[in-house]
Amino acid sequence: MNHALELKVLPVAGRTDAKILRMEGEFDASSVESALEEVTSLFDGGVRHLVADLESLQYVNSTGLGVILHFSRTARERGGSFRLCRISSSVFEIIEIIGATSLLEIHDTLEEAIAAL
C-alpha cells in the first residue's frame, strides 16, 4: 500500500486568493521537496490564504511538521494565512508533542477555517 503524500488543491468559493490544500497519506522527509514546490507555486501564483485539510493525513513527522510551520510563516510574511482543519488524532498528537499548537491556526471544521479567512 502506498502511503506517499498526495496534495490536492481545491478552490474556495468566491475567493481567488484562497485555496484548500487537501493533504492525504504521510508527510515525512520523502515528500518535503514536492510539497514545498507545490505550495511555493501557489503563493507565487497569487494565493494568499491556504486552508490545509488534514482529515486524510495519516502521519506527519518532525520534518513534515517543520514544513507546515514554514508554510504558516511564509503565508503570514506575504500578508496571508495558513490554517489547519480536520486534523486526525494521530497527527494532532504529534503537533501537540512538538508544542506547535500555539504556532498554528487550527480549526475543527473546514467551514470554520474558511469562515476565518
Backbone as CSV, one residue per row, in Angstrom:
resi,resn,N_x,N_y,N_z,CA_x,CA_y,CA_z,C_x,C_y,C_z
1,MET,0.837,-1.183,0.000,0.000,0.000,0.000,0.882,1.247,0.000
2,ASN,0.554,2.186,-0.864,1.345,3.410,-0.986,0.816,4.477,-0.035
3,HIS,1.672,4.978,0.827,1.269,5.990,1.798,1.896,7.346,1.489
4,ALA,2.434,7.503,0.289,3.090,8.758,-0.076,2.114,9.915,0.049
5,LEU,2.641,11.080,0.290,1.815,12.274,0.432,1.199,12.647,-0.907
6,GLU,-0.104,12.891,-0.883,-0.809,13.425,-2.042,-1.370,14.783,-1.654
7,LEU,-1.159,15.756,-2.529,-1.709,17.090,-2.310,-2.752,17.354,-3.376
8,LYS,-3.922,17.789,-2.956,-4.982,18.163,-3.884,-5.345,19.608,-3.592
9,VAL,-5.301,20.436,-4.617,-5.619,21.846,-4.457,-7.041,22.073,-4.958
10,LEU,-7.873,22.624,-4.079,-9.284,22.853,-4.391,-9.612,24.336,-4.227
11,PRO,-10.583,24.832,-4.978,-10.947,26.249,-4.866,-11.751,26.537,-3.599
12,VAL,-11.730,27.799,-3.190,-12.603,28.286,-2.130,-13.633,29.177,-2.827
13,ALA,-14.891,28.850,-2.676,-15.955,29.572,-3.375,-15.868,31.074,-3.117
14,GLY,-15.846,31.842,-4.192,-15.846,33.296,-4.082,-14.517,33.921,-3.710
15,ARG,-13.459,33.136,-3.643,-12.142,33.655,-3.230,-11.079,33.231,-4.240
16,THR,-10.569,34.177,-4.993,-9.489,33.857,-5.928,-8.137,33.832,-5.216
17,ASP,-8.061,34.435,-4.024,-6.793,34.499,-3.279,-6.655,33.394,-2.245
18,ALA,-7.573,32.414,-2.263,-7.552,31.350,-1.256,-7.770,29.991,-1.911
19,LYS,-7.122,28.971,-1.350,-7.270,27.595,-1.828,-7.335,26.658,-0.628
20,ILE,-7.946,25.500,-0.874,-7.939,24.418,0.102,-6.846,23.454,-0.347
21,LEU,-5.994,23.069,0.575,-4.917,22.123,0.303,-5.235,20.837,1.057
22,ARG,-5.760,19.853,0.345,-6.099,18.582,0.976,-4.849,17.704,0.974
23,MET,-4.420,17.317,2.170,-3.213,16.502,2.327,-3.623,15.091,2.719
24,GLU,-3.152,14.112,1.934,-3.506,12.720,2.182,-2.245,11.867,2.240
25,GLY,-2.249,10.873,3.102,-1.112,9.951,3.193,-0.197,10.296,4.346
26,GLU,1.109,10.265,4.061,2.113,10.502,5.091,3.040,11.629,4.666
27,PHE,3.264,12.579,5.589,4.112,13.730,5.302,5.406,13.570,6.084
28,ASP,6.465,13.178,5.370,7.764,12.986,6.002,8.846,13.494,5.055
29,ALA,10.082,13.181,5.354,11.209,13.710,4.575,11.124,13.354,3.092
30,SER,10.514,12.230,2.762,10.440,11.817,1.356,9.502,12.696,0.533
31,SER,8.613,13.446,1.178,7.644,14.253,0.443,7.813,15.755,0.635
32,VAL,8.832,16.155,1.383,9.036,17.569,1.684,9.275,18.401,0.418
33,GLU,10.144,17.939,-0.452,10.502,18.734,-1.623,9.294,18.997,-2.524
34,SER,8.515,17.972,-2.807,7.351,18.162,-3.683,6.305,19.059,-3.025
35,ALA,6.117,18.934,-1.721,5.161,19.791,-1.018,5.615,21.245,-1.036
36,LEU,6.909,21.469,-0.805,7.447,22.830,-0.852,7.250,23.452,-2.236
37,GLU,7.525,22.680,-3.283,7.353,23.189,-4.649,5.899,23.552,-4.923
38,GLU,4.980,22.675,-4.538,3.554,22.895,-4.793,3.050,24.149,-4.075
39,VAL,3.353,24.268,-2.791,2.838,25.391,-2.008,3.523,26.700,-2.404
40,THR,4.816,26.662,-2.671,5.510,27.859,-3.139,4.903,28.340,-4.456
41,SER,4.577,27.418,-5.330,3.943,27.750,-6.604,2.584,28.425,-6.381
42,LEU,1.822,27.931,-5.413,0.534,28.556,-5.096,0.733,29.989,-4.599
43,PHE,1.661,30.171,-3.660,1.931,31.516,-3.137,2.418,32.445,-4.247
44,ASP,3.336,31.944,-5.078,3.864,32.765,-6.174,2.789,33.097,-7.201
45,GLY,1.761,32.260,-7.288,0.674,32.474,-8.237,-0.430,33.376,-7.730
46,GLY,-0.247,33.961,-6.545,-1.230,34.914,-6.043,-2.117,34.421,-4.923
47,VAL,-1.967,33.171,-4.530,-2.737,32.658,-3.389,-2.133,33.240,-2.113
48,ARG,-2.986,33.843,-1.290,-2.511,34.415,-0.027,-2.964,33.602,1.181
49,HIS,-4.053,32.872,1.000,-4.627,32.118,2.120,-4.763,30.649,1.733
50,LEU,-4.246,29.778,2.590,-4.374,28.343,2.386,-5.048,27.720,3.604
51,VAL,-5.991,26.836,3.328,-6.610,26.033,4.371,-6.175,24.599,4.120
52,ALA,-5.378,24.052,5.017,-4.902,22.680,4.883,-5.883,21.739,5.569
53,ASP,-6.536,20.926,4.764,-7.491,19.939,5.258,-6.708,18.652,5.519
54,LEU,-6.554,18.294,6.784,-5.700,17.170,7.165,-6.483,15.924,7.565
55,GLU,-7.749,15.868,7.200,-8.571,14.725,7.599,-7.970,13.395,7.142
56,SER,-7.358,13.363,5.956,-6.816,12.112,5.407,-5.301,12.012,5.544
57,LEU,-4.709,12.931,6.324,-3.272,12.837,6.589,-3.091,11.848,7.743
58,GLN,-2.435,10.731,7.455,-2.323,9.670,8.449,-1.132,9.838,9.374
59,TYR,-0.098,10.542,8.891,1.135,10.626,9.667,1.910,11.868,9.245
60,VAL,2.526,12.513,10.212,3.477,13.588,9.939,4.629,13.412,10.922
61,ASN,5.860,13.570,10.442,6.991,13.516,11.357,7.503,14.939,11.580
62,SER,8.586,15.077,12.312,9.076,16.417,12.650,9.496,17.192,11.392
63,THR,9.989,16.503,10.381,10.369,17.182,9.136,9.136,17.742,8.447
64,GLY,8.092,16.937,8.332,6.846,17.395,7.726,6.219,18.530,8.515
65,LEU,6.257,18.420,9.841,5.699,19.475,10.683,6.502,20.765,10.529
66,GLY,7.809,20.636,10.386,8.638,21.823,10.148,8.241,22.535,8.869
67,VAL,7.888,21.767,7.843,7.454,22.366,6.578,6.083,23.024,6.746
68,ILE,5.197,22.419,7.515,3.893,23.039,7.795,4.100,24.373,8.510
69,LEU,4.999,24.412,9.482,5.306,25.675,10.164,5.898,26.691,9.187
70,HIS,6.718,26.233,8.255,7.285,27.100,7.223,6.163,27.681,6.353
71,PHE,5.186,26.862,5.963,4.055,27.352,5.166,3.311,28.450,5.919
72,SER,3.095,28.235,7.209,2.379,29.210,8.031,3.146,30.536,8.096
73,ARG,4.440,30.450,8.331,5.270,31.654,8.410,5.306,32.383,7.059
74,THR,5.461,31.645,5.977,5.501,32.243,4.644,4.192,32.953,4.330
75,ALA,3.071,32.323,4.645,1.765,32.949,4.396,1.646,34.265,5.164
76,ARG,2.032,34.263,6.446,1.962,35.489,7.247,2.871,36.576,6.682
77,GLU,4.091,36.188,6.268,5.035,37.163,5.703,4.492,37.792,4.424
78,ARG,3.634,37.072,3.723,3.062,37.572,2.473,1.693,38.210,2.693
79,GLY,1.338,38.446,3.956,0.081,39.108,4.274,-1.124,38.196,4.228
80,GLY,-0.901,36.896,4.322,-2.000,35.942,4.251,-2.090,35.087,5.494
81,SER,-2.652,33.893,5.315,-2.803,32.976,6.446,-2.708,31.531,5.964
82,PHE,-2.354,30.658,6.892,-2.290,29.226,6.647,-3.000,28.569,7.811
83,ARG,-4.130,27.958,7.539,-4.959,27.376,8.591,-5.041,25.865,8.415
84,LEU,-5.102,25.159,9.531,-5.248,23.706,9.517,-6.645,23.356,10.004
85,CYS,-7.229,22.318,9.422,-8.537,21.875,9.900,-8.656,20.362,9.773
86,ARG,-9.621,19.829,10.495,-9.960,18.401,10.478,-8.721,17.526,10.663
87,ILE,-7.958,17.838,11.683,-6.707,17.126,11.940,-7.014,15.792,12.621
88,SER,-6.469,14.710,12.065,-6.668,13.396,12.676,-6.003,13.380,14.056
89,SER,-6.485,12.512,14.929,-5.960,12.481,16.296,-4.473,12.126,16.334
90,SER,-4.032,11.235,15.449,-2.622,10.844,15.466,-1.718,11.998,15.030
91,VAL,-2.162,12.779,14.054,-1.375,13.934,13.598,-1.427,15.040,14.650
92,PHE,-2.599,15.274,15.244,-2.716,16.311,16.269,-1.816,15.998,17.458
93,GLU,-1.714,14.733,17.803,-0.860,14.326,18.926,0.599,14.732,18.665
94,ILE,1.068,14.559,17.444,2.447,14.936,17.102,2.608,16.456,17.173
95,ILE,1.610,17.186,16.677,1.658,18.653,16.746,1.732,19.105,18.204
96,GLU,0.950,18.451,19.065,0.959,18.772,20.499,2.292,18.440,21.148
97,ILE,2.815,17.259,20.869,4.080,16.823,21.478,5.200,17.803,21.156
98,ILE,5.236,18.261,19.919,6.290,19.193,19.499,6.016,20.608,20.028
99,GLY,4.802,20.843,20.503,4.465,22.148,21.069,4.100,23.187,20.035
100,ALA,3.582,22.741,18.890,3.294,23.674,17.796,1.849,24.154,17.765
101,THR,1.019,23.724,18.714,-0.387,24.138,18.663,-0.542,25.652,18.793
102,SER,0.336,26.292,19.531,0.242,27.747,19.703,0.800,28.501,18.493
103,LEU,1.514,27.812,17.619,2.122,28.446,16.453,1.261,28.326,15.203
104,LEU,0.239,27.490,15.268,-0.586,27.219,14.093,-2.027,27.638,14.340
105,GLU,-2.707,28.021,13.276,-4.121,28.364,13.360,-4.902,27.098,13.044
106,ILE,-5.547,26.533,14.084,-6.197,25.230,13.979,-7.707,25.381,14.158
107,HIS,-8.446,24.737,13.262,-9.908,24.759,13.301,-10.442,23.327,13.254
108,ASP,-11.609,23.126,13.864,-12.202,21.792,13.882,-12.752,21.392,12.519
109,THR,-13.392,22.334,11.821,-14.043,22.006,10.554,-13.492,22.853,9.410
110,LEU,-13.692,22.372,8.214,-13.291,23.117,7.016,-14.089,24.417,6.934
111,GLU,-15.351,24.359,7.263,-16.210,25.554,7.209,-15.701,26.649,8.157
112,GLU,-15.308,26.244,9.373,-14.765,27.216,10.334,-13.477,27.859,9.814
113,ALA,-12.624,27.056,9.232,-11.357,27.569,8.709,-11.596,28.561,7.579
114,ILE,-12.503,28.245,6.689,-12.808,29.149,5.561,-13.462,30.429,6.081
115,ALA,-14.368,30.312,7.037,-15.034,31.482,7.592,-14.043,32.424,8.276
116,ALA,-12.936,31.887,8.779,-11.946,32.689,9.498,-10.983,33.420,8.562
117,LEU,-11.064,33.162,7.276,-10.150,33.824,6.330,-10.383,35.323,6.297
